[in-house]
Amino acid sequence: MNVKKIFGKNLKFYRKQKNLTQEEFAELVGIGVVHAGNLERGEKFISAELLEEISKKLEVSPSSLFYSTEFDQIGNNDLDKIDKIISSHLAAIKKEIRQIK
């Protein structure tokens, strides 16, 4: 399993569901077009902050960007657990950033 490839495939799927070009998507989330392409091809990965921004703009849960049909035994309860873990990590990162400022 390659998490970056799974993420990229899902990112492209949800971007296209919103009828966004890579250029429009990149502008929407505040990244360069090259970076957006690298993410979709699974060549680069994202920060927690960018994950949060992408999930907001595409209106999907962060965990849905990591879902793979290869592991279809994952149920909604598992996805809820993943969302909670991601949310707690994002909250901790935000707290750290506020303390630095």
C-alpha positions as CSV (number, residue, x, y, z in Angstrom):
1,M,0.0,0.0,0.0
2,N,1.4,3.4,-1.0
3,V,-0.4,6.0,1.1
4,K,0.7,8.9,-1.1
5,K,-0.7,7.2,-4.2
6,I,-4.0,6.4,-2.5
7,F,-4.2,10.0,-1.3
8,G,-3.4,11.3,-4.8
9,K,-6.0,9.2,-6.5
10,N,-8.7,10.3,-4.0
11,L,-7.6,13.9,-4.3
12,K,-8.0,13.8,-8.0
13,F,-11.4,12.0,-7.7
14,Y,-12.8,14.6,-5.3
15,R,-11.3,17.6,-7.3
16,K,-13.0,16.3,-10.4
17,Q,-16.3,15.8,-8.5
18,K,-16.2,19.6,-7.8
19,N,-15.5,20.2,-11.5
20,L,-12.2,21.9,-10.7
21,T,-9.1,22.0,-12.9
22,Q,-5.8,21.5,-11.2
23,E,-5.2,25.2,-11.6
24,E,-8.5,26.1,-10.0
25,F,-7.9,23.6,-7.2
26,A,-4.4,24.9,-6.5
27,E,-5.6,28.5,-6.3
28,L,-8.5,27.4,-4.0
29,V,-6.2,25.8,-1.5
30,G,-3.3,28.2,-1.8
31,I,-0.6,26.0,-3.4
32,G,1.2,25.9,-6.8
33,V,-0.1,24.0,-9.7
34,V,3.1,21.9,-9.8
35,H,2.6,20.9,-6.1
36,A,-1.1,20.0,-6.8
37,G,0.1,17.7,-9.7
38,N,2.7,16.2,-7.5
39,L,0.1,15.5,-4.8
40,E,-2.2,13.8,-7.3
41,R,0.5,11.6,-8.7
42,G,1.6,10.6,-5.2
43,E,5.0,12.1,-5.6
44,K,4.7,14.5,-2.6
45,F,2.8,14.5,0.6
46,I,1.0,17.1,2.6
47,S,1.1,18.8,5.9
48,A,-1.7,18.5,8.5
49,E,-2.6,22.1,7.8
50,L,-2.9,21.5,4.0
51,L,-4.9,18.4,4.7
52,E,-7.3,20.4,6.7
53,E,-7.6,23.1,4.0
54,I,-8.1,20.6,1.2
55,S,-10.8,18.7,3.1
56,K,-12.6,21.9,3.9
57,K,-12.5,23.2,0.3
58,L,-13.5,19.8,-1.2
59,E,-16.1,19.3,1.5
60,V,-14.9,15.8,2.4
61,S,-13.6,14.3,5.6
62,P,-9.8,14.0,5.9
63,S,-10.1,10.3,6.3
64,S,-11.9,9.9,3.0
65,L,-8.8,11.2,1.2
66,F,-7.0,8.1,2.5
67,Y,-9.7,5.5,1.9
68,S,-8.7,2.6,-0.4
69,T,-11.0,0.0,-1.8
70,E,-8.1,-2.4,-1.3
71,F,-9.1,-2.3,2.4
72,D,-12.9,-2.3,2.1
73,Q,-13.1,-4.0,5.5
74,I,-12.8,-0.5,6.9
75,G,-16.3,0.5,8.1
76,N,-17.8,3.9,9.1
77,N,-16.9,3.3,12.7
78,D,-13.2,3.0,11.7
79,L,-13.4,6.1,9.5
80,D,-14.9,8.0,12.5
81,K,-11.9,6.9,14.6
82,I,-9.5,8.0,11.9
83,D,-11.3,11.4,11.8
84,K,-11.0,11.8,15.5
85,I,-7.3,11.0,15.5
86,I,-6.7,13.5,12.7
87,S,-8.8,16.1,14.4
88,S,-6.9,15.7,17.7
89,H,-3.5,16.0,15.8
90,L,-4.7,19.1,14.0
91,A,-5.8,20.6,17.3
92,A,-2.5,19.9,18.9
93,I,-0.6,21.5,16.0
94,K,-2.8,24.6,16.1
95,K,-2.1,24.9,19.8
96,E,1.6,24.7,19.2
97,I,1.4,27.3,16.5
98,R,-0.5,29.7,18.8
99,Q,2.2,29.2,21.5
100,I,4.9,30.1,19.0
101,K,3.2,33.3,18.0
